[in-house]
C-alpha cells in the first residue's frame, strides 16, 4: 500500500523542454499525477508564456516558477484560500521577486557600453534570430522573447577579461548572472529557493504534512536542491556514478523522452516516500 502523504515535485525543466525534444507527452498526465497524489511544479529560466505552453503540452495546470525564480504563478482558485500576491493576471496570481525587465535591459547595456564590452541580448534579436540561435521553432521563440524579469544575452567578443569586467560591473549595479546552458542571463539577485519555500508553505497550509521533492540538472537549480528535503539530480545514463553526490542528494537517470520524463517524476515521488519511512531496527 502506498503512503498517503502527498508529494510536491519541483522540477527544473530547462533541459527537458529546451533540448529540442519532439516526443509527445503522454495523455492523461493530470489524472496520473492525481491518482498518485503527486503535484508537479515546473521551475525554469523560461518565461511565463513558455511555461504556460509547457503546462498545456503536459495537460496540467499547477503553480510554476519562471525566469530563474523571478516570479511564482499560481492559478486562480488552485488553493482553497486567498493567496498573497503582488498582482493578478488573467488566470494567475503573481508573486514577484525579480526586477522589471526594462530596468534590467537598460542596466545591462549601459554597463556594457561603459566598460566597452559589446553584448547582444534577446531584446536586440528578432523572433527569427532567437529561433536560429536557440534552435527553437518560431512559435516557441515568440514566447521566449516575452521576458518580464531577466535578459538572456551573450558577449560579442568573448574573452576572460571582458567577461570578468562585465560581471564585476553588473554586480556593482545590483544584478547577477545565471546560465541556462545556452545563454547567460542577467537579472536581480534571486534565490530560486524563495519560490519553492513560498509554494511549499501554501501546499502545507492546504494539505497538511507533505513531501517536497526537488529535481534539477547537474548545472542548474543549486538553490532548488537545498530548498527541499528530498533533492535529486538528473543526469544522462552515461554520466551516472551511481552514488550520492552530497548529503541527501541522489543522482537519477533522466531520459530525454517526455513520456519517460513523466514516469521518472512518479518514480521519484515513490522513492521519496520510501526514504521518508522510519527505519525499523531488528530485534534479537
C-alpha positions as CSV (number, residue, x, y, z in Angstrom):
1,X,0.0,0.0,0.0
2,X,1.4,3.4,-0.9
3,X,1.9,6.1,1.6
4,X,-0.9,8.6,1.8
5,X,1.3,11.7,2.1
6,X,1.0,13.9,-0.9
7,X,4.2,14.7,-2.8
8,X,5.1,18.0,-4.5
9,X,7.8,17.7,-7.1
10,X,9.6,20.9,-8.0
11,X,11.2,20.1,-11.4
12,X,13.7,22.1,-13.3
13,X,12.6,21.7,-16.9
14,X,15.1,23.7,-18.9
15,X,16.9,20.6,-20.2
16,X,13.7,18.6,-20.6
17,X,11.9,21.2,-22.6
18,X,14.6,23.3,-24.2
19,X,16.7,20.4,-25.7
20,X,14.8,20.2,-29.0
21,X,12.7,17.3,-28.0
22,X,9.9,16.2,-30.4
23,X,8.4,13.3,-28.5
24,X,4.8,13.9,-27.4
25,X,3.8,14.0,-23.8
26,X,1.7,11.0,-22.7
27,X,-2.1,11.6,-22.4
28,X,-3.9,11.9,-19.0
29,X,-0.9,13.2,-17.1
30,X,-3.0,15.2,-14.8
31,X,-5.0,12.0,-13.9
32,X,-1.9,10.0,-13.4
33,X,-0.4,12.6,-11.0
34,X,-3.7,13.0,-9.1
35,X,-4.0,9.2,-8.7
36,X,-0.5,9.0,-7.2
37,X,-1.1,12.2,-5.1
38,X,1.7,14.0,-6.9
39,X,1.7,17.7,-7.7
40,X,4.2,18.8,-10.4
41,X,5.6,22.3,-10.2
42,X,7.7,23.4,-13.1
43,X,10.7,25.6,-12.5
44,X,12.8,27.2,-15.3
45,X,14.7,30.1,-16.7
46,X,11.9,30.2,-19.3
47,X,9.3,32.9,-19.5
48,X,5.8,32.8,-18.1
49,X,4.4,32.3,-21.6
50,X,6.8,29.4,-22.3
51,X,5.9,27.6,-19.1
52,X,2.2,28.2,-19.6
53,X,2.7,26.4,-23.0
54,X,4.7,23.6,-21.3
55,X,1.8,23.1,-18.9
56,X,-0.7,22.9,-21.8
57,X,1.6,20.4,-23.5
58,X,1.6,18.3,-20.4
59,X,-2.1,18.8,-19.8
60,X,-1.6,20.1,-16.2
61,X,-2.5,23.4,-14.5
62,X,-0.4,24.0,-11.4
63,X,1.7,26.8,-10.0
64,X,5.1,27.3,-11.6
65,X,8.3,29.3,-11.1
66,X,9.6,31.3,-14.1
67,X,12.7,33.2,-15.2
68,X,15.1,31.5,-12.7
69,X,13.0,32.3,-9.6
70,X,11.9,35.8,-10.5
71,X,8.2,35.0,-10.2
72,X,5.7,32.4,-8.9
73,X,2.5,32.0,-10.9
74,X,-0.4,30.4,-9.0
75,X,-3.6,29.5,-11.0
76,X,-6.8,31.2,-9.7
77,X,-8.6,29.0,-7.2
78,X,-5.8,26.5,-7.0
79,X,-5.7,26.8,-3.2
80,X,-8.9,26.9,-1.0
81,X,-7.8,30.3,0.4
82,X,-6.8,33.7,-0.7
83,X,-3.1,33.7,-2.0
84,X,-0.9,36.7,-1.0
85,X,0.4,38.1,-4.3
86,X,1.9,41.2,-5.9
87,X,-0.5,41.4,-8.9
88,X,-3.1,39.4,-10.8
89,X,-3.1,38.4,-14.4
90,X,-5.8,36.5,-16.4
91,X,-5.9,33.1,-14.8
92,X,-3.0,33.6,-12.4
93,X,-1.9,35.3,-9.2
94,X,1.7,36.6,-9.4
95,X,4.2,36.6,-6.6
96,X,7.2,38.6,-7.7
97,X,10.9,38.6,-6.6
98,X,12.5,39.9,-9.8
99,X,13.3,43.3,-11.2
100,X,11.4,44.9,-14.1
101,X,12.8,43.6,-17.4
102,X,13.1,47.1,-18.9
103,X,15.3,48.2,-16.0
104,X,17.5,45.1,-16.3
105,X,18.0,45.6,-20.1
106,X,18.9,49.3,-19.5
107,X,21.4,48.5,-16.8
108,X,23.0,45.7,-18.9
109,X,23.5,47.8,-22.0
110,X,24.6,50.9,-20.0
111,X,27.2,48.9,-18.1
112,X,28.4,47.1,-21.2
113,X,28.8,50.4,-23.1
114,X,30.7,52.0,-20.1
115,X,33.1,49.0,-20.0
116,X,33.4,48.7,-23.8
117,X,32.2,45.1,-23.7
118,X,29.6,44.8,-26.5
119,X,26.7,42.4,-25.8
120,X,23.7,41.1,-27.7
121,X,20.5,40.3,-25.8
122,X,17.1,38.9,-26.6
123,X,15.8,42.4,-26.8
124,X,18.2,43.1,-29.7
125,X,17.2,40.0,-31.6
126,X,14.2,39.3,-33.9
127,X,12.0,36.3,-33.3
128,X,13.7,34.6,-36.3
129,X,17.2,35.3,-34.8
130,X,16.2,33.9,-31.4
131,X,14.8,30.8,-33.1
132,X,18.1,30.3,-35.1
133,X,20.4,30.9,-32.1
134,X,18.4,28.7,-29.7
135,X,17.3,26.0,-32.2
136,X,13.6,26.8,-31.4
137,X,10.5,26.9,-33.5
138,X,9.2,30.3,-34.4
139,X,6.2,29.9,-32.2
140,X,8.5,28.9,-29.2
141,X,10.9,31.8,-30.0
142,X,8.0,34.3,-29.8
143,X,7.2,33.0,-26.3
144,X,10.9,33.1,-25.3
145,X,11.1,36.8,-26.2
146,X,8.3,37.7,-23.8
147,X,10.7,38.4,-21.0
148,X,9.5,40.1,-17.8
149,X,12.4,39.9,-15.4
150,X,15.8,38.8,-16.8
151,X,17.6,39.2,-20.1
152,X,19.4,36.3,-21.9
153,X,22.5,37.6,-23.7
154,X,25.9,36.8,-25.0
155,X,29.2,38.8,-25.4
156,X,30.0,39.8,-29.0
157,X,33.7,39.1,-28.4
158,X,34.2,36.6,-25.6
159,X,37.4,36.9,-23.6
160,X,38.0,36.0,-20.0
161,X,39.0,39.6,-19.2
162,X,35.9,41.1,-20.9
163,X,33.6,38.6,-19.2
164,X,35.1,39.2,-15.8
165,X,35.0,43.0,-16.2
166,X,31.3,42.9,-17.3
167,X,30.2,40.7,-14.4
168,X,32.0,42.9,-11.9
169,X,30.2,45.9,-13.3
170,X,26.8,44.2,-13.3
171,X,27.3,43.0,-9.7
172,X,28.1,46.6,-8.7
173,X,24.8,47.6,-10.4
174,X,22.9,45.1,-8.3
175,X,22.4,42.4,-10.9
176,X,23.6,38.8,-11.0
177,X,24.2,36.0,-13.5
178,X,22.5,32.7,-14.2
179,X,23.1,30.3,-17.1
180,X,20.6,28.1,-18.9
181,X,23.0,26.0,-20.9
182,X,22.7,28.3,-24.0
183,X,22.8,32.0,-22.9
184,X,23.9,33.9,-19.9
185,X,21.0,35.6,-18.1
186,X,21.2,38.8,-16.1
187,X,18.6,39.9,-13.5
188,X,18.0,40.7,-9.9
189,X,19.9,38.6,-7.4
190,X,17.3,36.0,-6.5
191,X,17.4,32.8,-4.5
192,X,15.3,30.3,-6.5
193,X,14.6,28.6,-3.3
194,X,12.3,31.5,-2.3
195,X,9.6,30.4,-4.8
196,X,10.0,26.8,-3.6
197,X,9.6,27.8,0.0
198,X,6.5,30.0,-0.7
199,X,4.8,27.2,-2.6
200,X,5.7,24.6,-0.1
201,X,4.2,26.7,2.6
202,X,1.0,27.2,0.6
203,X,0.7,23.5,-0.1
204,X,1.3,22.6,3.6
205,X,-1.4,25.1,4.5
206,X,-3.8,23.4,2.0
207,X,-2.8,19.7,2.5
208,X,-1.1,19.5,5.9
209,X,2.1,17.3,6.0
210,X,3.6,16.5,2.6
211,X,6.9,15.5,1.0
212,X,8.7,18.2,-1.1
213,X,11.0,16.8,-3.8
214,X,13.4,18.7,-6.0
215,X,14.6,17.6,-9.4
216,X,17.4,19.6,-11.1
217,X,20.0,19.1,-13.7
218,X,23.7,18.9,-12.8
219,X,24.4,22.5,-13.9
220,X,21.1,24.2,-12.8
221,X,19.0,25.0,-9.8
222,X,21.5,24.6,-7.0
223,X,19.2,26.6,-4.8
224,X,16.3,24.3,-5.6
225,X,18.3,21.3,-4.4
226,X,18.8,22.8,-0.9
227,X,15.2,24.1,-0.5
228,X,13.6,20.7,-0.3
229,X,14.2,17.7,1.9
230,X,14.5,15.2,-0.9
231,X,16.6,16.5,-3.8
232,X,17.5,14.6,-7.0
233,X,20.0,15.5,-9.7
234,X,19.1,14.4,-13.3
235,X,22.0,13.1,-15.5
236,X,22.3,11.1,-18.7
237,X,22.9,7.4,-18.0
238,X,26.5,7.6,-19.3
239,X,27.4,10.2,-16.7
240,X,25.8,8.4,-13.7
241,X,28.3,7.4,-11.0
242,X,25.6,5.5,-9.1
243,X,26.5,7.2,-5.8
244,X,25.2,10.1,-3.8
245,X,26.6,13.5,-4.8
246,X,26.2,15.1,-1.4
247,X,24.1,14.9,1.8
248,X,20.6,13.7,0.8
249,X,21.2,14.3,-2.9
250,X,20.7,11.3,-5.2
251,X,21.5,11.0,-8.9
252,X,18.9,9.7,-11.2
253,X,18.8,8.8,-14.9
254,X,16.7,11.3,-16.8
255,X,15.6,10.2,-20.3
256,X,15.1,12.8,-22.9
257,X,11.8,11.2,-23.9
258,X,8.9,13.2,-22.4
259,X,6.8,10.1,-21.6
260,X,9.8,8.7,-19.7
261,X,10.3,12.0,-18.0
262,X,6.8,11.9,-16.5
263,X,7.4,8.3,-15.4
264,X,10.6,9.5,-13.7
265,X,8.7,12.1,-11.8
266,X,6.3,9.5,-10.4
267,X,9.3,7.2,-9.6
268,X,11.0,10.0,-7.6
269,X,7.8,10.5,-5.6
270,X,7.8,6.8,-4.7
271,X,11.5,6.9,-3.8
272,X,10.9,9.9,-1.6
273,X,8.0,8.2,0.2
274,X,10.1,5.1,0.8
275,X,13.1,7.1,2.1
276,X,10.8,9.0,4.4
277,X,9.6,5.8,6.1
278,X,11.2,5.4,9.6
279,X,13.7,2.6,9.8
280,X,12.7,-0.4,11.9
281,X,15.6,-1.8,13.9
282,X,15.9,-5.6,14.0
283,X,15.2,-7.2,17.4
284,X,17.1,-10.2,18.7
